[in-house]
Amino acid sequence: MPPFNEGTLLVGLRLNPGVTLAESSALAQQAERLVKQVPEVTHVGRRSGRAELDEHAEGVHVSELDVGLKPASELTRSMDEISADIRARLVNLPASIGIGQPISHRIDHMLSGVRSQIAIKIFGDDLDTLRGQADLLQTKLVAVPGIADLEIEKQVLAPQIKVRVDYAAAAQYGVPTPQILAALQSLVEGEKVTQIVEGSRRFALVVRLPESARSVEGLGNILLQTPSGPVPLSKVATIEDSDGPNQISRDDGKRRIVLSANAQGRALSEIVEDIRKVVADSKLPEGYFITLGGQFQAQEEASKLVGLLSIVSLVLMFVVLYSRYQSVTLSVLIMVNIPLALVGAVLGLWISGQPLSVAALVGFITLAGISVRNGILKVSHYINLMRIEGEEFDHKMVVRGSLERLSPVLMTALVTAFALAPLLFEAERPGTEILHPVAVVIFSGLISSTLLDTYLTPVLFWLFGRKDAERLLDDRNAEAF
């Protein structure tokens, strides 16, 4: 899809997992004050962390700023320039910054699992190796022009207490290993024993160890029931301070780490092409590999599908024209209007700076239908003048037919142009960015199609249409045009 313009921005701040809510909130407040200094910003809302039952649950180390902007008519800078200004103000904060828009973030999350336009996933078995390869790749990708908000998924080492059961000692005391694990889980995580009802409110009563007892020494003193009496946990297990990954992410059962990024100042397809070159030059250990995902992947798949359907449509158009005129020459002569229209459409996209998107492809298909219809109007009128009004195949007939069909063609083009004007000249308004590429393609394509069709179709019919037109006249059983 074309880049959205939702009229608001969503700024994501990611700290290292493990920071407290107070620290995360203090940093987010500082970011909030910096964002409010941007002239186009009207208000800023903030949230730090999300509830566990939220569809997009996040820890307290993640904060999001909802940034409201002035109406499009009052903006003096583009959305890209405003985003760049916000990035420049937040660059010194000790956090990973990601700037997008609310709906865009949700679409990106559905496409690739991350809230960015580009997701580079490194797969492998060892988490330390994955983090190391991600750091190396990030160093190379920083040099890619137009890449923004490049960050590595927050997979860091978090402090842990590891309990390793001594199976021999547990067997000596007659304590099954599952019993030890079940006791630890109920005491450390807590176990719901009943429910307390106070009026219309209900509370779960959970029993667990106090914070002071959930340390290396406290866990070692936990008493386990054995056939020979209570035994401390330290007798059947080794307890030590250690560290481990805060999270382990998988896709299709394989461990992975993600580098996410957005596009700024360049077309997404061009940035992805540069990223692919960097990835191709990267040497990974055996068993490790990289995949790319995101908006561009959906665009490539949609473009292939639209391209295939376009070929099928062109073939069916030719079949319909041939069934009408019983002539390959006349059918091709009418379909020549399609490349004439595409000339203007491509120039229109280039002048307006629009990338080739699915919306633009839809515009190409619509334009092809309009341009072919204009060709049918002229060719059919030439044949009608010869069959019905007895005109000879000469310059006078071609000129007359072209002039008589000029008004309908111009009327169609002008009505379409007036209808597309709001989408064409108000591209910065929220909601019009989806149909703006369609309007650019059809409007600019109609200009080239109308101008070139006015001169080229009569010339082509004069040069190549005589034989087939006269054959249709001689065929008394031909259908009236």
SVG drawing of the C-alpha trace seen along z (x, -y; Angstrom):
<svg xmlns="http://www.w3.org/2000/svg" viewBox="-26 -27 58 70">
<polyline fill="none" stroke="black" stroke-width="0.4" points="0.0,0.0 1.1,-3.6 2.5,-5.2 -0.3,-6.1 -1.1,-9.6 -3.2,-9.1 -2.7,-12.6 -1.0,-11.3 2.3,-9.7 3.2,-6.9 6.6,-7.1 7.9,-4.0 10.7,-4.0 12.4,-0.8 14.7,-0.5 16.5,2.6 14.2,5.1 14.5,5.0 14.3,1.3 11.7,0.2 8.4,-1.5 9.6,-4.7 12.7,-4.9 10.8,-4.1 8.2,-6.6 10.7,-9.3 12.5,-8.8 9.2,-8.8 8.2,-12.1 11.5,-13.6 10.7,-12.4 7.2,-13.7 8.5,-17.2 11.0,-17.1 8.3,-16.0 6.0,-18.8 8.6,-21.3 8.0,-20.3 5.9,-23.2 3.4,-20.9 2.6,-18.9 -0.7,-19.8 -0.8,-17.2 1.1,-14.1 -0.4,-11.1 1.9,-8.6 1.7,-5.0 4.4,-2.9 3.9,0.9 0.7,2.8 -1.4,5.2 -0.7,8.9 -4.1,9.6 -3.6,6.9 -3.5,8.1 -0.1,6.3 1.3,6.9 4.6,5.1 6.8,4.8 7.2,1.6 10.5,1.0 8.4,0.1 6.7,-3.3 4.6,-4.7 3.8,-8.4 0.6,-9.2 1.4,-12.5 -1.4,-14.6 -0.6,-17.0 -2.2,-20.1 -4.7,-19.7 -3.1,-19.1 -4.1,-22.5 -1.9,-24.1 1.1,-22.0 4.2,-23.6 6.3,-20.5 5.7,-16.9 5.2,-13.9 8.7,-12.7 10.2,-16.1 8.2,-16.1 9.3,-12.5 12.9,-13.5 12.7,-16.4 11.3,-14.2 14.1,-11.7 16.7,-14.5 15.3,-15.6 15.1,-12.1 18.5,-10.8 20.4,-11.5 18.0,-9.5 19.2,-6.1 16.5,-4.2 15.7,-2.7 13.3,-5.0 10.7,-3.9 8.4,-6.3 5.3,-5.2 1.5,-5.6 -1.1,-3.7 -2.7,-1.7 0.6,-1.3 2.1,0.2 -0.7,2.8 -0.4,3.7 3.4,4.1 3.0,6.2 0.6,8.6 2.9,8.8 6.3,9.5 5.7,9.7 7.4,6.3 6.1,2.8 8.3,1.6 8.3,1.6 11.3,3.9 12.0,7.0 15.4,8.7 15.4,12.1 18.5,14.1 17.8,17.7 20.1,20.1 20.5,22.2 22.8,20.3 21.4,17.1 24.8,15.5 25.8,16.1 22.5,14.6 23.1,11.5 26.7,11.2 25.6,11.6 22.8,9.1 25.3,6.5 27.6,7.1 24.7,6.8 23.5,3.6 26.9,2.1 26.8,2.7 23.2,1.6 23.7,-1.8 25.5,-2.9 22.5,-2.2 21.0,-5.5 17.4,-6.1 17.2,-3.5 15.8,-4.8 14.9,-3.5 17.3,-0.6 17.2,1.4 17.9,5.0 15.2,6.9 15.7,6.5 17.2,9.9 19.5,9.2 20.8,11.2 18.6,10.8 19.6,11.9 18.3,15.3 18.6,17.8 19.2,21.3 18.3,24.4 19.9,27.6 18.5,30.8 21.0,33.4 19.3,36.6 21.5,38.9 20.9,36.9 17.2,36.7 17.0,40.5 19.0,41.0 16.4,39.0 13.5,40.7 12.2,37.4 11.0,37.6 12.3,34.8 8.7,33.7 7.9,33.2 10.8,30.9 9.9,28.8 6.2,28.7 7.1,27.4 9.4,24.7 6.8,23.6 4.0,23.3 6.2,21.5 8.0,19.1 5.3,18.3 2.5,18.8 -0.5,21.1 -4.1,20.1 -5.8,21.8 -9.2,20.1 -11.3,17.1 -12.4,14.3 -15.8,12.7 -16.5,9.1 -19.9,8.0 -19.7,8.0 -15.9,8.2 -13.9,11.4 -10.2,11.9 -7.9,14.8 -6.0,15.8 -2.5,16.8 0.1,18.3 3.8,17.8 7.2,17.1 7.9,13.5 10.5,11.6 13.1,12.0 12.9,15.8 13.2,15.9 17.0,15.4 19.9,18.0 20.0,18.4 16.3,18.3 15.6,20.9 18.3,23.2 16.5,23.2 13.1,24.4 12.1,27.6 11.0,30.5 8.9,33.4 10.7,36.7 10.0,40.2 12.7,39.6 11.5,36.1 11.9,32.5 15.1,31.8 16.3,28.4 16.4,27.8 20.2,27.2 20.7,30.9 19.1,32.1 19.9,29.2 22.6,26.6 21.4,23.0 23.4,20.2 23.1,16.7 23.4,16.5 21.9,14.8 19.9,15.8 18.0,14.4 15.0,12.2 13.1,13.9 13.5,16.5 11.7,15.8 10.9,18.5 9.4,18.6 8.4,22.0 10.1,23.6 13.5,22.0 15.2,19.5 15.6,16.0 16.5,12.4 15.1,9.5 16.5,6.2 13.7,3.8 13.9,0.6 11.8,-2.0 12.3,-3.9 12.9,-7.6 13.6,-9.8 13.9,-6.9 11.6,-4.4 11.1,-1.3 12.0,1.0 15.3,-0.8 16.3,-0.4 15.4,3.3 17.5,3.8 20.5,2.3 19.8,4.4 19.7,7.6 23.2,6.7 24.5,6.3 22.9,9.6 24.3,11.4 27.8,10.3 27.4,11.3 29.1,14.6 27.1,16.5 28.2,19.6 27.0,22.9 23.3,23.5 22.5,19.8 20.5,17.9 18.7,14.5 15.3,13.8 13.6,10.4 10.0,9.6 7.6,6.7 5.6,4.4 7.9,4.9 7.3,8.6 3.5,8.2 4.0,5.6 6.1,8.0 3.6,10.8 0.7,8.5 2.6,7.1 3.2,10.6 -0.5,11.5 -1.6,8.2 0.9,8.7 -0.4,12.2 -4.0,11.0 -3.1,8.1 -1.7,10.5 -4.9,12.6 -7.0,9.4 -5.1,8.3 -5.6,11.8 -9.3,11.7 -9.6,8.1 -7.9,9.3 -10.3,12.2 -13.4,10.0 -12.1,7.5 -11.3,10.3 -14.7,11.8 -16.2,8.4 -14.0,7.4 -12.8,10.8 -9.4,9.1 -6.1,9.4 -5.0,6.1 -7.9,4.0 -7.8,5.7 -4.1,4.9 -4.6,1.4 -7.2,0.7 -5.0,2.2 -2.1,-0.1 -3.9,-2.7 -2.7,-0.9 1.0,-1.7 0.1,-5.2 -1.7,-5.7 1.0,-4.1 3.6,-6.6 1.8,-9.4 1.0,-7.3 4.7,-6.4 5.8,-10.1 3.1,-11.2 4.4,-8.8 7.9,-10.0 7.1,-13.7 5.0,-13.3 7.6,-11.1 5.2,-8.3 6.6,-4.7 5.1,-1.8 2.5,-0.4 -0.5,1.8 -2.7,-1.2 -0.8,-2.5 -1.1,0.9 -4.9,0.7 -4.8,-2.7 -2.9,-1.1 -5.6,1.5 -8.4,-1.1 -6.5,-3.3 -6.1,-0.4 -9.8,0.1 -10.5,-3.6 -7.9,-3.9 -9.1,-0.7 -12.7,-2.1 -11.5,-5.3 -9.9,-3.2 -13.2,-1.2 -15.1,-4.4 -13.0,-5.6 -12.5,-2.4 -16.1,-1.4 -17.1,-4.9 -14.8,-4.6 -16.4,-1.3 -20.0,-2.6 -19.3,-5.6 -18.2,-3.2 -21.0,-0.6 -24.0,-2.9 -23.2,-6.3 -21.4,-4.9 -18.1,-6.7 -15.0,-5.6 -11.8,-4.6 -9.9,-7.8 -8.5,-10.8 -11.8,-12.6 -13.5,-9.7 -10.7,-9.3 -10.7,-13.0 -14.4,-13.1 -14.6,-10.1 -11.8,-11.4 -13.4,-14.8 -16.9,-13.4 -15.4,-11.2 -13.2,-13.9 -16.0,-15.4 -17.0,-12.1 -13.4,-11.3 -12.7,-14.7 -15.9,-14.7 -14.9,-11.4 -11.4,-12.6 -12.5,-15.9 -15.2,-14.4 -12.8,-11.9 -10.2,-14.6 -12.7,-16.7 -13.7,-13.7 -10.1,-13.0 -9.2,-16.6 -9.8,-16.3 -7.6,-13.2 -5.0,-14.6 -4.4,-18.0 -5.0,-17.1 -2.6,-14.3 -1.5,-15.4 -4.9,-15.1 -5.4,-12.0 -7.4,-9.3 -6.5,-10.5 -3.0,-8.9 -4.4,-5.5 -6.3,-6.7 -3.8,-9.5 -1.6,-7.2 -4.7,-5.9 -5.6,-9.5 -2.1,-10.3 -1.9,-7.3 -5.4,-7.8 -5.1,-11.6 -1.6,-11.6 -2.4,-8.5 -5.6,-10.2 -3.6,-13.2 -1.1,-11.1 -3.8,-8.7 -6.1,-11.5 -3.3,-13.4 -1.6,-10.5 -4.9,-8.7 -6.2,-11.8 -3.3,-11.6 -1.9,-8.1 -5.1,-6.0 -6.2,-7.7 -2.7,-7.3 -2.5,-3.6 -6.0,-2.9 -5.1,-4.6 -1.8,-2.7 -2.9,0.8 -6.8,0.9 -7.8,0.7 -7.8,4.4 -9.7,5.5 -12.2,2.6 -13.0,3.4 -13.4,7.1 -15.9,6.3 -17.9,4.2 -18.0,7.0 -19.2,9.4 -23.0,9.0 -23.5,11.3 -21.2,9.2 -22.9,7.9 -23.8,4.2 -21.4,2.0"/>
</svg>
